[in-house]
Amino acid sequence: MKKKLVGALSGAALLLALTGCSSDDSNDKLDAWAKTVCDQASAQTQKINDANTAITKVDKNGKPADVKAADSAAFQQISQAYASLAVIVGKAGAPPVDNGTEQQKNAVADLTKASVAYAAVKTTVDKLDTADQAKFADGLTVASAAADKANKTAETALNTLREGEVGKAMANQPGCKTGASPSAT
């Protein structure tokens, strides 16, 4: 069960590793937009990775109170990272491509939804009773399912940014390169 929860976070930690084919055309405005977003996004990706690492450090057979504390802090950190990503993409403005305004609007909306969803998972974890290990385990299962759902929302947001020329431009930026986010097992 704990492995499933960590699996949800692993996916979230890797979401910002944007991929795409490299682009031969030199759209300086788009490259500048992508650089602005990716340079700032890499710090948020690191926060998601750090949160994931914190959860994996708590032994799957660890004390419920320790698991609860690690999970709560991690979900809070992930929520804040997605909120920051929404602000970063929002402040960057629309990418200079056809449909850029809609692409930005959709990404910001979904990043915000992901942040809210992870905050709700944190609240669920905070309410878990650690005195009864069976109830606690059941509660973690519920939290894990909610984290999976939040992860899918975040993935939708980032897939929006991976589309077309925007995705190609972002894939060329060091802050968004695949491999910038280590995966947890």
BELKA-V314794 format. One record per residue. SS is DSSP state (A for helix, B for strand, O for the rest). OMEGA is omega in whole degrees, -180 to 180 (NA if undefined). D_CENTER is the distance of its C-alpha to the mean C-alpha in Angstrom with 1 decimal. Layout:
ss=SS omega=OMEGA d_center=D_CENTER
ss=SS omega=OMEGA d_center=D_CENTER
//
This chain:
ss=O omega=178 d_center=20.5
ss=A omega=179 d_center=18.6
ss=A omega=179 d_center=17.8
ss=A omega=178 d_center=16.2
ss=A omega=178 d_center=14.0
ss=A omega=178 d_center=13.0
ss=A omega=178 d_center=12.6
ss=A omega=179 d_center=9.9
ss=A omega=178 d_center=7.9
ss=A omega=178 d_center=9.1
ss=A omega=180 d_center=7.8
ss=A omega=-179 d_center=4.1
ss=A omega=-179 d_center=5.5
ss=A omega=-173 d_center=7.4
ss=O omega=-175 d_center=5.8
ss=O omega=177 d_center=6.8
ss=O omega=-174 d_center=10.1
ss=O omega=-179 d_center=11.9
ss=O omega=178 d_center=15.2
ss=O omega=178 d_center=18.5
ss=O omega=178 d_center=22.1
ss=O omega=-175 d_center=23.5
ss=O omega=180 d_center=25.5
ss=O omega=-179 d_center=29.1
ss=O omega=-177 d_center=29.6
ss=O omega=177 d_center=29.2
ss=O omega=-174 d_center=27.6
ss=A omega=-180 d_center=27.6
ss=A omega=180 d_center=26.1
ss=A omega=178 d_center=23.1
ss=A omega=179 d_center=22.7
ss=A omega=178 d_center=22.9
ss=A omega=-179 d_center=20.3
ss=A omega=179 d_center=17.9
ss=A omega=179 d_center=18.8
ss=A omega=-178 d_center=18.2
ss=A omega=-174 d_center=14.6
ss=A omega=179 d_center=13.8
ss=A omega=180 d_center=15.8
ss=A omega=-177 d_center=13.9
ss=A omega=-177 d_center=10.3
ss=A omega=177 d_center=11.2
ss=A omega=179 d_center=11.6
ss=A omega=176 d_center=8.2
ss=A omega=179 d_center=6.9
ss=A omega=178 d_center=9.9
ss=A omega=178 d_center=9.1
ss=A omega=178 d_center=6.1
ss=A omega=-180 d_center=8.9
ss=A omega=178 d_center=11.5
ss=A omega=179 d_center=10.3
ss=A omega=179 d_center=10.3
ss=A omega=180 d_center=13.6
ss=A omega=179 d_center=15.0
ss=A omega=-178 d_center=14.8
ss=A omega=179 d_center=16.4
ss=A omega=178 d_center=19.1
ss=O omega=-178 d_center=20.4
ss=O omega=-179 d_center=22.8
ss=O omega=176 d_center=22.5
ss=O omega=-179 d_center=26.0
ss=O omega=179 d_center=25.2
ss=O omega=180 d_center=26.6
ss=A omega=-179 d_center=24.9
ss=A omega=179 d_center=24.9
ss=A omega=178 d_center=23.1
ss=A omega=-179 d_center=20.5
ss=A omega=-179 d_center=20.1
ss=A omega=-180 d_center=19.8
ss=A omega=-180 d_center=17.2
ss=A omega=-179 d_center=15.0
ss=A omega=180 d_center=15.6
ss=A omega=-180 d_center=14.7
ss=A omega=-180 d_center=11.5
ss=A omega=176 d_center=10.3
ss=A omega=-179 d_center=11.7
ss=A omega=179 d_center=10.0
ss=A omega=178 d_center=6.4
ss=A omega=-180 d_center=8.1
ss=A omega=180 d_center=9.7
ss=A omega=178 d_center=7.0
ss=A omega=176 d_center=5.8
ss=A omega=178 d_center=9.6
ss=A omega=177 d_center=10.4
ss=A omega=178 d_center=8.7
ss=A omega=179 d_center=10.8
ss=A omega=-180 d_center=13.7
ss=A omega=-179 d_center=13.5
ss=A omega=179 d_center=13.7
ss=A omega=-179 d_center=16.2
ss=A omega=-179 d_center=18.3
ss=A omega=-177 d_center=18.4
ss=O omega=-180 d_center=20.3
ss=O omega=176 d_center=20.7
ss=O omega=-176 d_center=20.6
ss=O omega=178 d_center=24.3
ss=O omega=174 d_center=24.5
ss=O omega=178 d_center=26.0
ss=O omega=-178 d_center=23.8
ss=A omega=-180 d_center=21.6
ss=A omega=179 d_center=21.9
ss=A omega=179 d_center=20.7
ss=A omega=179 d_center=17.8
ss=A omega=-179 d_center=16.6
ss=A omega=-180 d_center=17.5
ss=A omega=180 d_center=15.6
ss=A omega=180 d_center=12.3
ss=A omega=-180 d_center=12.8
ss=A omega=-178 d_center=13.8
ss=A omega=176 d_center=10.9
ss=A omega=178 d_center=8.3
ss=A omega=177 d_center=10.8
ss=A omega=179 d_center=11.2
ss=A omega=178 d_center=7.7
ss=A omega=179 d_center=8.5
ss=A omega=-180 d_center=11.9
ss=A omega=178 d_center=11.1
ss=A omega=175 d_center=9.4
ss=A omega=178 d_center=12.4
ss=A omega=177 d_center=14.6
ss=A omega=177 d_center=13.6
ss=A omega=179 d_center=14.4
ss=A omega=177 d_center=17.7
ss=A omega=180 d_center=18.5
ss=A omega=-179 d_center=18.2
ss=A omega=-178 d_center=20.3
ss=O omega=-177 d_center=22.9
ss=O omega=178 d_center=23.4
ss=O omega=-179 d_center=26.9
ss=O omega=-179 d_center=27.1
ss=O omega=-180 d_center=30.9
ss=O omega=-174 d_center=30.9
ss=A omega=179 d_center=29.0
ss=A omega=178 d_center=29.3
ss=A omega=179 d_center=27.9
ss=A omega=179 d_center=25.1
ss=A omega=177 d_center=24.3
ss=A omega=178 d_center=24.5
ss=A omega=177 d_center=22.2
ss=A omega=177 d_center=19.5
ss=A omega=177 d_center=19.9
ss=A omega=180 d_center=19.3
ss=A omega=179 d_center=16.2
ss=A omega=178 d_center=14.9
ss=A omega=178 d_center=15.7
ss=A omega=178 d_center=13.9
ss=A omega=176 d_center=10.7
ss=A omega=180 d_center=11.3
ss=A omega=179 d_center=11.9
ss=A omega=179 d_center=8.8
ss=A omega=179 d_center=6.8
ss=A omega=177 d_center=9.5
ss=A omega=178 d_center=9.2
ss=A omega=179 d_center=5.7
ss=A omega=177 d_center=7.5
ss=A omega=180 d_center=10.5
ss=A omega=-176 d_center=9.4
ss=A omega=175 d_center=8.6
ss=A omega=176 d_center=11.7
ss=A omega=180 d_center=13.6
ss=A omega=-179 d_center=13.2
ss=A omega=-174 d_center=14.2
ss=O omega=169 d_center=17.4
ss=A omega=-175 d_center=20.8
ss=A omega=179 d_center=21.8
ss=A omega=178 d_center=18.7
ss=A omega=179 d_center=16.7
ss=A omega=180 d_center=19.7
ss=A omega=-180 d_center=19.9
ss=A omega=-179 d_center=16.3
ss=A omega=180 d_center=16.8
ss=O omega=-178 d_center=19.8
ss=O omega=-180 d_center=18.1
ss=A omega=-179 d_center=17.6
ss=A omega=-179 d_center=14.4
ss=A omega=-178 d_center=12.8
ss=O omega=172 d_center=15.0
ss=O omega=-179 d_center=14.3
ss=O omega=177 d_center=14.9
ss=O omega=-179 d_center=13.3
ss=O omega=178 d_center=10.8
ss=O omega=179 d_center=13.0
ss=O omega=176 d_center=12.5
ss=O omega=179 d_center=13.7
ss=O omega=NA d_center=16.5
//
